[in-house]
Structures are given as C-alpha cells and as structure tokens.
C-alpha cells in the first residue's frame, strides 16, 4: 500500500452491537482502519469524504434505514462504495440498493471470506475513483487557464484538425493558430500534440463519456 496516501477506512453501520463487534474483528484482519456506527446519522456526522474507504451498511435499521442513507449519500455527491448487508434478502430491496449504487448485496448470515473479498474490491474501486477524480480535476484546472480562443482551438486540435485547417475554419492566419497552439501546450503542460490529445481524451473517458470540452465557455474574443 502507498504510504504517502491515507490508510483506507472501512465504515460499518449496523444497529446491532454484537454484529458491529463481530464485523470489526473480521475486517481488521485486512489490516485496515475500521470505524463502527450504530445508526446512519452518527455515520453522516463523522464521515470525512476526503478519507478513502468503503461502507458496510445494514439495510434494516431504526430511524434512517440503509436505503435512505444511500439516497442521502447520493444527494450529497458522496461516491463511497457501499456493501449492503441484510437479514431480509428480498429481491426488491436488493434491486433498490444496487440502483442506489451499492457494489454488492449480501444476505445475513454471509460468508466471511466473501465479505472480505468484496471489501478488498470496494477499497480498490474507491482508490481508482479517487485517482480518476484527481486526473479530471487537474485537466479541468489546466483548461481553466485557457482563453476562450485557446479553448476553441484546443477543441479543434482534439478533433484532429491541423493548424492549416483550424486557420481556415476560424478565418485567421496559420501563424496565429500556431502561436495559440504553443500557448495551449504550455498551459496544458503537454510536450507534444499527441500528449495533449491523450490528456483530453483520457479525461473524457474518465468522466464517463461526459466530454471535458462541453463546459459553458462560449468564445467571445477573436484574435
């Protein structure tokens, strides 16, 4: 595990004290931090979205139940992977939990090895999501440095147009396009056009096909 990154935490939310203790003992065998909560509200009060980890969540709890906690997490934009546990393994509940973003649905009594493997996978998923968000944030930060004209030319470069074609499209000189491209390369911290395109295309892919270059930034200046 990368020691430069925070150690992941497995959060356990279950209203049954004996179950919480048993789950803590089991999950600690993975060598990760574990925090337990007796209700959804106490978890929400303590949760830090900057802390990597996953959530092991009981469905049937007094007050805010598991499904309601999932919806609250979605409303807050929290993408922590959720493993749902329930003693009431009905299909409708399972479907709702999965639609709410659960990565796995296990019926009590569950196999310990199966749960541990799902936790490992959930922690890996959380790590990947965080790395992807870091990449997206970095690309958006670099794009925000661009002027409207540079932004417009970047989109055309990513579309595969040459400087000559971009000049014709925008009715500007070839030298003007080349000057803008040089500034774009510097601001996007790319060493080549190929790398520039890879940066943007990979960000598009990480954003679940939501294109990075569809931000509401209408070019207003014309060089």
SVG drawing of the C-alpha trace seen along z (x, -y; Angstrom):
<svg xmlns="http://www.w3.org/2000/svg" viewBox="-39 -40 47 58">
<polyline fill="none" stroke="black" stroke-width="0.4" points="0.0,0.0 1.2,-3.5 2.4,-5.0 2.0,-8.5 -1.7,-8.1 -4.1,-7.9 -4.8,-4.4 -8.3,-3.4 -11.1,-3.1 -13.9,-0.6 -17.0,-2.1 -19.6,0.3 -23.1,-0.9 -25.3,1.6 -27.7,1.1 -26.8,4.4 -23.9,4.1 -22.9,7.8 -22.8,7.6 -20.7,4.4 -18.1,6.0 -18.0,9.2 -17.6,7.2 -14.9,5.0 -12.9,8.1 -13.3,9.7 -12.5,6.6 -9.5,5.7 -7.8,8.9 -7.4,7.0 -5.0,4.6 -7.2,1.5 -8.8,-1.0 -12.3,-0.3 -15.0,-2.6 -18.4,-1.4 -21.6,-3.3 -24.9,-2.3 -27.0,-4.5 -26.9,-6.3 -27.0,-9.7 -23.9,-9.1 -22.1,-7.9 -23.0,-11.0 -21.9,-13.3 -18.5,-11.7 -17.8,-10.9 -15.0,-12.7 -15.3,-12.5 -11.5,-13.1 -10.8,-9.8 -10.6,-6.8 -12.5,-3.7 -15.8,-1.9 -19.0,-1.4 -20.5,1.8 -24.2,1.0 -27.1,2.8 -30.4,2.3 -32.9,2.6 -32.2,0.0 -34.4,-2.2 -34.6,-5.8 -32.8,-6.3 -32.5,-2.9 -29.9,-1.7 -31.7,-2.7 -32.3,-6.2 -28.7,-6.6 -27.7,-5.6 -30.0,-8.2 -28.6,-10.8 -25.1,-10.0 -26.1,-10.4 -27.8,-13.7 -24.5,-14.9 -22.5,-13.7 -20.6,-11.1 -19.3,-8.2 -18.1,-5.9 -18.5,-2.2 -21.3,-0.6 -21.6,3.1 -25.1,3.8 -25.9,6.4 -29.4,7.5 -31.3,10.3 -34.2,9.6 -32.8,10.7 -35.8,9.8 -35.2,9.1 -36.9,5.6 -34.7,4.4 -31.6,5.8 -32.6,4.1 -33.2,0.7 -29.8,1.0 -28.0,1.8 -29.7,-1.0 -28.6,-3.4 -25.0,-2.5 -24.3,0.5 -21.3,2.5 -22.6,5.7 -25.6,7.1 -25.0,9.9 -27.7,11.6 -27.1,12.5 -25.6,14.9 -22.9,14.2 -19.7,16.0 -16.8,14.2 -14.4,14.8 -16.9,13.4 -17.4,10.3 -13.6,9.7 -13.1,10.2 -15.9,7.7 -14.3,5.2 -11.0,5.6 -12.7,4.9 -14.6,1.9 -11.4,0.4 -9.7,0.9 -12.7,-0.7 -12.6,-3.7 -8.9,-4.1 -9.4,-4.1 -12.3,-6.6 -10.2,-8.9 -7.2,-8.7 -9.6,-9.4 -11.1,-12.4 -7.6,-13.8 -6.9,-13.4 -10.1,-15.2 -9.6,-18.0 -6.1,-18.5 -7.3,-18.6 -10.1,-21.0 -7.7,-23.2 -5.4,-23.4 -8.3,-24.0 -9.5,-26.9 -6.1,-28.6 -7.0,-28.9 -8.5,-32.0 -11.8,-31.5 -9.9,-31.4 -7.3,-28.9 -10.1,-26.8 -11.8,-26.8 -8.6,-25.9 -7.9,-23.1 -11.3,-21.5 -10.4,-21.6 -7.0,-20.1 -8.6,-17.3 -11.0,-16.8 -7.9,-16.1 -7.7,-19.3 -4.3,-20.6 -3.2,-24.2 -3.9,-25.0 -7.4,-23.5 -8.1,-25.4 -6.9,-28.7 -9.4,-28.1 -12.2,-27.2 -11.7,-30.3 -10.6,-32.6 -7.3,-33.5 -3.7,-33.2 -1.7,-30.0 0.8,-31.8 -1.9,-33.0 -3.1,-29.4 0.5,-28.2 1.0,-30.9 -2.2,-29.9 -1.2,-26.2 2.2,-27.0 0.4,-28.7 -2.1,-25.9 0.8,-23.3 2.4,-25.4 -0.8,-25.9 -1.9,-22.2 1.7,-21.1 1.9,-18.9 5.2,-18.2 3.6,-17.2 0.3,-17.4 -0.1,-13.6 0.2,-14.0 -2.1,-17.0 -4.8,-14.9 -4.2,-12.0 -4.7,-14.2 -8.1,-15.5 -9.3,-12.2 -8.4,-10.2 -10.2,-12.8 -13.2,-12.4 -13.2,-8.7 -12.7,-9.0 -15.7,-11.4 -18.0,-8.6 -18.2,-10.0 -19.1,-13.5 -16.7,-15.5 -14.4,-17.8 -14.8,-20.3 -18.5,-20.8 -18.2,-23.4 -20.3,-26.5 -17.5,-28.7 -18.5,-30.5 -15.6,-32.1 -16.1,-35.8 -12.7,-37.2 -11.3,-36.7 -7.5,-37.0"/>
</svg>
